Amino acid sequence: MADWDTPTFALERFAWDAPDQLQLVGVFSGLERVPADDAVLVVQGPDGMRRLPAISHTDGGPAGHGDRWSAAFGWLEAPVAFDRARLELGTDIAVELPAPGDGVAEGPIPVRAAPHGNGAAPAPTPVPADVTGAADRLRREAELLEETLATAARARVETEQRAQATIVALQQRVAELEPASIELASTREELEQTRDALAAARAALADARSGAQELLDRLSRIPDPAAGGR
């Protein structure tokens, strides 16, 4: 800790950047050097304490007096509600933070010594098996919805492809059957003409038979000269 009377942290932003990520931005005053490593966000809620490691830091190396400092902290498990938070930098610096939100602190926050000055970080409090967390549930529901929409889109595309293939096949079949249909109509017409000709031939044959029978009857009634006119 540097030899200023009251080292402070002017909070500019402490808010959720994602369902499982918090961002902290502010300016340290009264410190010669702010450690770039070992930044941890300690949160305390009804389910116990969680220690969130920093997953990104201020670009450009260690910050100092009057420099803007920022870091993003990620949950190692499903996020849970919390009502207190503390920033710990190494084993010497601790900043008690307000609840996360879009607003900023009313004034500079005093910088104190970290409660675990020996460097030994307590083990994270186990999460009960029946606690899932709102953010984790929302993420799973979003993933399920996205998967359902993707499945529906694939099914729609496959249905359209099958319908299009069926239409093409039917069009080809119609094109193939059209010549056969024309030929069948011609064959039917020829068959009708043949039937008419056959009926006419049968009628002519019947007339011929009738004429022949009539002729035979007449011949049978003519007297035979050899029989003496009888």
PyMOL commands that set and color helices and strands:
alter all, ss='L'
color gray80, all
select helices_A, chain A and resi 134-221+225-227
alter helices_A, ss='H'
color red, helices_A
select strands_A, chain A and resi 8-18+21-29+39-45+48-57+68-74+84-89+93-97+109-112
alter strands_A, ss='S'
color yellow, strands_A
deselect
rebuild
show_as cartoon
